[in-house]
Amino acid sequence: MSPNPSVAIVGGGLAGLSTALALGSIGYPVTVYEARPFLGGRATSYSVNTAEENVTIDNCQHVLLRCCVNLIDFYQRLEVIERIDFWREFYWIEPGGRVSIMKRGRFRAPFHLAESFAKLRFLAAADKLSIARGLLAARKEYGKRIDLERITMLDWLREKKQTARAIARFWRQVLVSAINEDLDRMAAVHGLQVFALGFLPKVDSYEMGVPAVPLGELYSEKAWARYVCVKLAPRTPIERLRVENGRIEGLESKGELRKANAYVLAVPFERIPALAPELGLDFSSFAHSPITGIHLWFDRQVTKLPHATLLDRTIQWMFNKDEGRYLQVVVSASRSLLEMPKSEVVDLALKELKEFFPIVADAKLERSHVVKEMRATFSAAPGLEEKRPRTATDFPNVFLAGDWTRSGWPATMEGAVRSGYLAAEAVAKSFGNPQRFLV
């Protein structure tokens, strides 16, 4: 039996898993309770039965940038970083099929993208000039200007006199996908963060990582084998914390009381009031923003591009999952699709894809699958940052983790892992053993 105090973590998403990994790496016995049969939370994969075969899909395509240093650290600790393919090229496609490529060139940061940016064909000279001014302003103002959390990204762009085409084809295309929110609903601080940390500081910080395997394989039992202190307990829903006489007595689950020395709640924010009403947390200011993933299998190759951002249409990104025969199309902040029948979502995606890849018109769609993540992320709205809770709670042995906590990042995989590392630091400190996990 370990002499160290034990930790119970509720929730097997990235926040809970990163908490477990950090604490398990220094010898604390940790149990992760997850209601579902698989790990990863909203960044996971599962099997889909079709008439032809059983296939494994991601609930939605998840990507990262090189600037996501804590997420990369998490993957390195699990020894799965080699399963992430990093790309130096960003492909932009206009209706009609014209492709522009953005990649780093000969210059040092923050001008490493300048050469390819100057050659982008989907923007006019006036658009590029306004974007260049905007990027320099973002670099100057991020972390210094105090009102960025109170205004929208669209307010900021208009203040910087960005052209309509620059907003629609550059800023919106990048930021709606990165933050999963529309420009007129997104706090400017988050939009500026994407460029100040992701595109400008280092020559490789913009490089996009795309998992080369289904997301669920990144958290497999094999990946966790070296963390002997960590016990994973899928299919174990926790109903609530039991509080008696002002003390946490344990976790109620299936008629049992599961006890530990510390508890970390790493579930979506909307579950907290039912799970632990005694914490008194107010989430009335929080709202969700949805993501829709559209999976399409064709009878032939329809593109050789590994990925692309698609301009001027509803669909925003395409990811090539199998030699151009299986595409995953993503629509972030997809409120317009929520009430649309899935068959109509597929029809819309096919109609728009034909404008970018004409061969789609001749290809046969063999099967399709639509995933609507209604509660994909919290909406990173102005004024919300000060209402995001910190890791510590009013109970000295109860802590919070999740991309909705005050991690310093919006609702991203990096934000989730940051929150998990922060929770692990708080737990270790409460045990009298201060540690540093956050990169």
ZAMARGU-4260 file (C-alpha; in steps of 0.2 Angstrom, whole numbers, plus 5000, padded with zeros to 4 digits):
<rodrens>
0) 5000/5000/5000 | 5006/5017/4995 | 5011/5028/5010 | 5005/5043/5000 | 4988/5051/5002
5) 4975/5046/4988 | 4966/5056/4976 | 4949/5053/4967 | 4946/5061/4951 | 4928/5063/4943
10) 4929/5064/4925 | 4940/5055/4912 | 4942/5069/4899 | 4959/5078/4896 | 4957/5088/4912
15) 4955/5073/4923 | 4968/5063/4914 | 4981/5076/4915 | 4978/5078/4933 | 4980/5060/4936
20) 4996/5059/4925 | 5004/5073/4935 | 5000/5066/4952 | 5003/5048/4947 | 5020/5053/4941
25) 5026/5058/4959 | 5018/5043/4967 | 5001/5048/4973 | 4988/5034/4971 | 4975/5041/4959
30) 4958/5034/4953 | 4949/5041/4938 | 4930/5038/4938 | 4923/5040/4921 | 4904/5037/4918
35) 4907/5032/4899 | 4916/5016/4893 | 4930/5026/4885 | 4942/5040/4890 | 4945/5057/4882
40) 4929/5067/4886 | 4924/5077/4871 | 4941/5073/4863 | 4938/5055/4860 | 4934/5042/4847
45) 4921/5028/4846 | 4915/5014/4835 | 4901/5017/4822 | 4891/5003/4815 | 4887/5005/4797
50) 4879/4993/4784 | 4896/4989/4777 | 4908/4988/4792 | 4912/4994/4810 | 4923/5010/4809
55) 4931/5020/4822 | 4929/5039/4821 | 4933/5054/4831 | 4918/5064/4838 | 4926/5079/4830
60) 4943/5083/4822 | 4954/5090/4836 | 4970/5099/4832 | 4984/5108/4841 | 4998/5120/4838
65) 5016/5119/4843 | 5012/5133/4856 | 5001/5121/4865 | 5016/5116/4876 | 5006/5108/4891
70) 4996/5097/4879 | 5012/5092/4870 | 5020/5088/4887 | 5005/5077/4891 | 5007/5067/4875
75) 5026/5066/4878 | 5023/5059/4896 | 5011/5046/4888 | 5024/5042/4875 | 5011/5045/4861
80) 5018/5062/4854 | 5025/5052/4838 | 5006/5049/4834 | 5004/5067/4831 | 5008/5073/4813
85) 5014/5092/4813 | 5011/5102/4797 | 5020/5117/4791 | 5008/5121/4777 | 4991/5129/4779
90) 4980/5127/4763 | 4967/5139/4759 | 4954/5135/4746 | 4942/5147/4737 | 4926/5141/4729
95) 4931/5136/4712 | 4946/5126/4719 | 4960/5139/4719 | 4973/5135/4733 | 4984/5147/4742
100) 4998/5140/4754 | 5004/5149/4770 | 5020/5142/4777 | 5036/5149/4786 | 5050/5156/4775
105) 5067/5163/4778 | 5063/5178/4790 | 5064/5177/4809 | 5049/5178/4820 | 5037/5187/4820
110) 5039/5189/4801 | 5042/5171/4797 | 5025/5169/4787 | 5028/5186/4778 | 5034/5178/4762
115) 5019/5166/4759 | 5007/5178/4766 | 5011/5191/4753 | 5007/5178/4740 | 4990/5173/4746
120) 4979/5174/4731 | 4962/5175/4741 | 4966/5192/4748 | 4969/5209/4739 | 4983/5220/4743
125) 4972/5232/4754 | 4967/5216/4764 | 4984/5211/4767 | 4990/5228/4773 | 4976/5229/4785
130) 4979/5211/4792 | 4998/5216/4794 | 4993/5231/4804 | 4981/5220/4814 | 4994/5207/4818
135) 5007/5220/4824 | 4993/5228/4835 | 4989/5210/4842 | 5007/5207/4847 | 5008/5224/4855
140) 4992/5224/4864 | 4990/5206/4870 | 4994/5205/4889 | 4995/5224/4891 | 4978/5231/4886
145) 4966/5229/4900 | 4949/5230/4891 | 4952/5216/4879 | 4941/5204/4890 | 4926/5216/4889
150) 4925/5219/4871 | 4922/5207/4856 | 4934/5202/4844 | 4923/5210/4830 | 4924/5226/4840
155) 4943/5225/4840 | 4944/5222/4822 | 4933/5236/4817 | 4943/5247/4829 | 4958/5242/4819
160) 4949/5246/4802 | 4951/5229/4795 | 4943/5227/4778 | 4927/5216/4776 | 4936/5203/4766
165) 4951/5202/4779 | 4938/5199/4792 | 4928/5186/4783 | 4942/5177/4774 | 4957/5178/4787
170) 4952/5183/4805 | 4935/5174/4805 | 4942/5158/4796 | 4956/5156/4809 | 4948/5162/4825
175) 4930/5154/4824 | 4939/5137/4822 | 4952/5140/4836 | 4940/5147/4849 | 4924/5139/4843
180) 4914/5155/4844 | 4908/5169/4832 | 4918/5185/4831 | 4904/5195/4838 | 4902/5183/4853
185) 4921/5180/4857 | 4930/5191/4869 | 4945/5200/4860 | 4958/5193/4873 | 4955/5176/4866
190) 4956/5180/4848 | 4972/5190/4851 | 4980/5176/4861 | 4979/5164/4846 | 4990/5176/4836
195) 5001/5182/4850 | 5005/5165/4856 | 5001/5154/4841 | 5007/5163/4825 | 5019/5176/4829
200) 5032/5172/4844 | 5042/5157/4836 | 5045/5151/4818 | 5037/5135/4822 | 5023/5139/4835
205) 5010/5140/4821 | 5013/5122/4815 | 4997/5112/4816 | 4997/5095/4824 | 4984/5082/4818
210) 4982/5065/4827 | 4987/5051/4815 | 4977/5039/4825 | 4959/5039/4832 | 4959/5050/4848
215) 4955/5036/4859 | 4971/5027/4855 | 4981/5042/4863 | 4974/5037/4880 | 4974/5018/4878
220) 4979/5006/4893 | 4996/5003/4885 | 4999/5022/4886 | 4995/5022/4905 | 5005/5006/4909
225) 5020/5015/4916 | 5009/5025/4928 | 5006/5011/4940 | 4999/5023/4953 | 4985/5028/4942
230) 4969/5017/4941 | 4956/5020/4927 | 4938/5016/4932 | 4927/5018/4916 | 4908/5014/4917
235) 4909/5021/4935 | 4897/5036/4936 | 4898/5047/4951 | 4881/5054/4957 | 4887/5067/4969
240) 4899/5071/4983 | 4893/5067/5000 | 4895/5081/5013 | 4892/5078/5031 | 4894/5091/5045
245) 4904/5102/5033 | 4916/5088/5028 | 4918/5078/5012 | 4915/5060/5016 | 4917/5053/4999
250) 4909/5050/4982 | 4892/5042/4980 | 4892/5029/4966 | 4881/5014/4962 | 4876/5013/4981
255) 4894/5014/4986 | 4904/5027/4995 | 4921/5029/4987 | 4934/5038/4998 | 4950/5047/4996
260) 4960/5061/5004 | 4957/5073/4990 | 4944/5075/4976 | 4946/5083/4959 | 4930/5087/4950
265) 4935/5087/4931 | 4917/5086/4923 | 4909/5099/4912 | 4903/5114/4921 | 4885/5110/4919
270) 4887/5095/4929 | 4894/5103/4945 | 4878/5110/4953 | 4871/5092/4954 | 4887/5084/4958
275) 4892/5096/4972 | 4879/5109/4976 | 4887/5113/4992 | 4901/5122/4982 | 4889/5135/4978
280) 4896/5139/4961 | 4886/5150/4949 | 4886/5146/4931 | 4872/5156/4925 | 4884/5167/4915
285) 4890/5152/4905 | 4883/5146/4889 | 4888/5133/4876 | 4895/5134/4858 | 4892/5119/4847
290) 4903/5110/4834 | 4897/5099/4820 | 4908/5085/4813 | 4903/5078/4796 | 4911/5061/4791
295) 4910/5057/4772 | 4916/5041/4764 | 4918/5041/4745 | 4921/5027/4732 | 4937/5036/4726
300) 4950/5049/4730 | 4942/5067/4730 | 4958/5076/4735 | 4976/5074/4739 | 4977/5088/4751
305) 4980/5083/4769 | 4969/5097/4776 | 4962/5113/4771 | 4952/5128/4777 | 4937/5132/4765
310) 4933/5150/4762 | 4916/5158/4760 | 4905/5144/4765 | 4897/5135/4780 | 4909/5121/4781
315) 4926/5128/4787 | 4939/5114/4788 | 4942/5098/4778 | 4953/5084/4785 | 4959/5070/4774
320) 4957/5054/4784 | 4961/5040/4772 | 4970/5045/4755 | 4956/5056/4750 | 4942/5044/4751
325) 4937/5048/4769 | 4935/5066/4773 | 4930/5074/4790 | 4922/5091/4788 | 4921/5103/4803
330) 4909/5117/4806 | 4913/5127/4822 | 4901/5138/4832 | 4888/5128/4821 | 4872/5135/4828
335) 4864/5136/4811 | 4865/5117/4809 | 4858/5112/4826 | 4840/5111/4820 | 4844/5104/4803
340) 4841/5085/4800 | 4857/5076/4798 | 4853/5071/4780 | 4852/5089/4776 | 4868/5093/4784
345) 4876/5080/4773 | 4868/5087/4758 | 4874/5104/4762 | 4892/5098/4765 | 4892/5088/4748
350) 4885/5103/4739 | 4899/5115/4746 | 4913/5102/4744 | 4909/5101/4725 | 4914/5119/4724
355) 4931/5116/4731 | 4934/5098/4724 | 4924/5096/4708 | 4928/5077/4708 | 4915/5076/4722
360) 4901/5078/4709 | 4907/5062/4701 | 4911/5052/4716 | 4898/5040/4725 | 4895/5044/4743
365) 4896/5027/4751 | 4891/5032/4769 | 4891/5047/4780 | 4890/5051/4799 | 4886/5067/4807
370) 4891/5072/4825 | 4883/5087/4833 | 4892/5091/4849 | 4879/5103/4856 | 4890/5107/4872
375) 4907/5106/4863 | 4914/5121/4873 | 4909/5135/4883 | 4906/5151/4874 | 4921/5163/4877
380) 4911/5178/4879 | 4916/5195/4885 | 4915/5197/4904 | 4916/5179/4907 | 4934/5177/4912
385) 4932/5184/4930 | 4917/5172/4932 | 4927/5156/4928 | 4931/5148/4945 | 4949/5144/4951
390) 4955/5127/4955 | 4953/5129/4974 | 4936/5128/4982 | 4929/5132/4999 | 4932/5114/5004
395) 4951/5111/5007 | 4952/5094/4999 | 4940/5097/4984 | 4947/5105/4968 | 4941/5109/4951
400) 4948/5105/4934 | 4941/5108/4916 | 4943/5119/4902 | 4930/5130/4909 | 4941/5134/4925
405) 4952/5149/4925 | 4967/5141/4916 | 4973/5156/4906 | 4966/5149/4890 | 4949/5147/4881
410) 4940/5130/4879 | 4954/5120/4870 | 4963/5104/4873 | 4978/5115/4879 | 4966/5124/4891
415) 4960/5107/4898 | 4977/5100/4901 | 4983/5117/4909 | 4968/5116/4921 | 4973/5098/4925
420) 4991/5102/4929 | 4985/5117/4940 | 4973/5105/4949 | 4988/5093/4952 | 4999/5107/4959
425) 4985/5112/4971 | 4982/5095/4977 | 5001/5092/4980 | 5002/5108/4989 | 4987/5103/5000
430) 4997/5088/5005 | 5012/5098/5010 | 5022/5094/4994 | 5022/5109/4982 | 5026/5104/4964
435) 5027/5112/4947 | 5018/5103/4933 | 5013/5118/4922 | 5025/5121/4907
</rodrens>
